[in-house]
């Protein structure tokens, strides 16, 4: 089994469905005997540049461990989902379980509010 880090950018008009998209990703991995090491629902953040005239997106981050077939099936589902504006799947050497930089920044901003 290999380790992957998946970042999803959900279109803001589908932000109510972001949790459902995350649940479907997690269930497809666990149904195939994979492991979810980290799941972060980061929330809505501004983009560095416009994507299809959209300035903000809803961010989800997953670190999973699964086999190649599950990985391919998950990427295929993400490509066909209209709510997913962009996705990035990175192969990593080990399981990453700590907080991401985006989540740390979000928590610091929440503390200052």
C-alpha positions as CSV (number, residue, x, y, z in Angstrom):
1,X,0.0,0.0,0.0
2,X,1.2,3.5,-0.8
3,X,0.7,6.8,0.9
4,X,-1.0,9.7,-0.8
5,X,-1.9,13.3,0.0
6,X,-5.0,14.6,-1.7
7,X,-6.0,18.3,-1.8
8,X,-9.4,19.2,-3.2
9,X,-10.7,22.6,-4.2
10,X,-14.5,22.6,-4.1
11,X,-16.5,25.3,-6.0
12,X,-18.0,27.8,-3.6
13,X,-21.5,27.2,-4.8
14,X,-21.1,23.5,-3.7
15,X,-19.6,24.3,-0.3
16,X,-22.6,22.8,1.5
17,X,-21.7,19.5,-0.2
18,X,-18.1,19.6,0.7
19,X,-18.6,17.4,3.8
20,X,-20.4,14.9,1.7
21,X,-17.6,14.8,-0.9
22,X,-15.1,14.3,1.9
23,X,-17.3,11.5,3.3
24,X,-17.5,9.8,-0.1
25,X,-13.7,10.0,-0.5
26,X,-13.1,8.5,2.9
27,X,-15.7,5.8,2.5
28,X,-14.3,4.7,-0.9
29,X,-10.8,4.4,0.7
30,X,-12.0,2.5,3.8
31,X,-14.3,0.2,1.8
32,X,-11.2,-0.9,-0.2
33,X,-9.3,-1.7,3.1
34,X,-7.3,1.6,2.9
35,X,-6.4,3.8,5.9
36,X,-7.2,7.5,6.4
37,X,-4.3,9.1,8.3
38,X,-5.6,12.7,8.2
39,X,-8.7,14.4,7.1
40,X,-9.0,18.2,7.3
41,X,-11.9,20.3,6.4
42,X,-10.0,23.6,6.0
43,X,-12.9,25.7,4.8
44,X,-13.3,28.5,2.4
45,X,-10.1,30.4,1.5
46,X,-9.1,32.9,-1.2
47,X,-7.3,31.5,-4.2
48,X,-3.9,32.8,-5.4
49,X,-5.4,33.3,-8.9
50,X,-8.8,33.2,-10.5
51,X,-10.1,29.8,-11.6
52,X,-13.0,30.1,-14.0
53,X,-13.7,33.6,-12.6
54,X,-13.9,32.2,-9.0
55,X,-12.0,34.0,-6.3
56,X,-12.5,31.6,-3.3
57,X,-12.8,27.8,-2.9
58,X,-13.5,25.3,-0.2
59,X,-10.4,23.3,0.7
60,X,-10.3,19.6,1.8
61,X,-7.1,17.7,2.6
62,X,-6.7,13.9,3.0
63,X,-3.7,11.7,3.7
64,X,-4.5,8.2,2.9
65,X,-2.9,4.8,2.5
66,X,-4.3,2.6,-0.2
67,X,-3.5,0.4,-3.2
68,X,-3.1,1.5,-6.8
69,X,-6.6,0.4,-7.9
70,X,-8.3,2.4,-5.1
71,X,-6.1,5.4,-6.0
72,X,-7.1,5.3,-9.6
73,X,-10.8,4.9,-8.8
74,X,-10.7,7.8,-6.4
75,X,-9.0,10.1,-9.0
76,X,-11.5,9.0,-11.6
77,X,-14.4,10.0,-9.3
78,X,-12.8,13.4,-8.6
79,X,-12.3,14.1,-12.3
80,X,-16.0,13.5,-13.0
81,X,-17.3,15.5,-10.1
82,X,-18.6,18.9,-11.1
83,X,-18.2,20.3,-7.6
84,X,-14.4,19.7,-7.6
85,X,-12.7,22.6,-9.3
86,X,-9.2,21.2,-8.9
87,X,-7.6,18.2,-7.2
88,X,-4.0,17.3,-6.6
89,X,-2.8,13.9,-5.6
90,X,0.8,13.5,-4.3
91,X,2.6,10.3,-3.5
92,X,4.4,10.7,-0.2
93,X,6.9,8.5,1.6
94,X,5.1,8.1,4.9
95,X,1.9,8.8,6.7
96,X,1.4,12.4,7.6
97,X,-0.8,12.8,10.7
98,X,0.0,16.3,12.0
99,X,-1.9,19.5,11.2
100,X,-1.2,21.1,7.8
101,X,0.1,24.6,7.4
102,X,-3.3,25.8,6.2
103,X,-5.1,24.4,9.2
104,X,-2.6,25.9,11.6
105,X,-3.0,29.3,10.0
106,X,-6.8,28.9,10.2
107,X,-6.6,28.0,13.9
108,X,-4.4,31.0,14.6
109,X,-6.8,33.3,12.7
110,X,-9.7,31.9,14.7
111,X,-7.9,32.6,18.0
112,X,-7.3,36.3,17.1
113,X,-11.0,36.8,16.2
